[in-house]
Amino acid sequence: MAKLGTKDYPWTENTEHQVEFIIKKLALTGQERILDLACGFGRHCISFARKGFSVTGVDINRRYIDDAIQTAKELALDATFICADIRDVTYQNEFDIVLNLDDGAIGYLENDEENLKIFDLISKALKPGGKHFMGVNNADYAECHFPEITCEIGSKMVTIWQNYWVAEKRGMIGAPHNIRYGEIATKPPQIDIENESTMRLYSLSELEQIFQQRGMKIVASFANYTDKKSSDKNLVLNVYSIKQQL
């Protein structure tokens, strides 16, 4: 049996819904230039490009970027993909829309100072009046509900998540275990919480302050790509922000 890759995980099956949600909430026309940070295989970029948007995706993983370039070429789409550490990207007032989806590398870096560089890039890359949309894990939810075990059911596999909250680092440990259909299931491994790396999570109030310091304002927040307002009852936090006019 062929080995399944990232493109086959259950959460990738929500791509079209997420893109349509973003288009609706940000009132996009199709004329906007979009920058997708930590784009992975470029699944959101490809979807936007199919709808006529000009998109640029950045990711540090060469295999992901090569795959995205090949897909865009095969479909003759207006999509550019760059392999780079997003901290090295130097766009200035160039994009109408910046996206950080499926975390978009937010919280993945070595410490708070490094993680904040992503927010610096977001603000710098946007034109005045430009819009930002993110999908991240919600610190308020994690603080209230972790540890917990959840599962995502897809068409090709089930992913079991073991999630833990590390209060002193304001971060989470999220360990996925994939069970592919047609294969013998195995038990999820025991997680060594003391030695696992954490992903820094942010609350809505923290994000509001971070954006404000960078000349941006939060317009709305949502729970997991729905019309529900974000709260500590939902893990996925969507935040829509605008860069203030000069």
Phi, psi and omega in degrees: 000136180294144179288131179278141181250189183304326183294347182259358181293152184306320186291343178289343182284354179264006188305309185296320177299316181297316180296315178297323178297315180296316179301317182291310186290328180267001179053052182280148184255344185104350181267352186284146170271130186243135173246122180250112184269134186056060190281351182062226178287359177082026186295321177289319177302313181299317180297314178297317181296322176301331182268006173101359180282150170271120188233148172231128178244140179235133175207151183277345185271114183298321180298318178298313183295318178299320178296316180297318179299317181295317179298313180298321179295314181298327182264001180053051184258154176276080183218132178245136180233133185236129175269111183194155166290126186296342176290343181266358180282137188235034178295147181222111177053045187248335190244145175281329184224134170238136182240141167230097186247152188049048181084326177057032181073000178292124181091356184273345190276182196292327183201179183299319181300316179292318180299325180292340178296332177294319178292327174299315180297317180305309182295318182292321185288333182283142167291155172305131185086357179290161188243144177237142177223133181228152172231109184226169173280140189270119180299324180297321177293312182301318181296327182275328194243339180283149002284150176207158175241127179228169176221150174243129183254118178247186181279344182239342180197167170248136175247123175261127180253130169252112186244134182229148178255130177249096192299318185293339178254000187045049183221169180239153167249119180239113184247109179274145174228119186262133176242111183274138179297138180089356177246159179288127181288144175240158181286138176302141181291156174288133183268129176273088187300325183296330187247359179280146176284151182250155173252122181295126176253157181232146172271166178298321180294323176295316181296323178301316180292317180299314180292319180302320180294344182247022176073029180235157181228133177286129180266318183200158174226150184223161177257109170053053175057041173230172179284353178292138176291144180297149178201180178283008178262000181226133183288316184276123181250121173255133181229129178249121183231159177232140174280127183297147176291147178287000000 
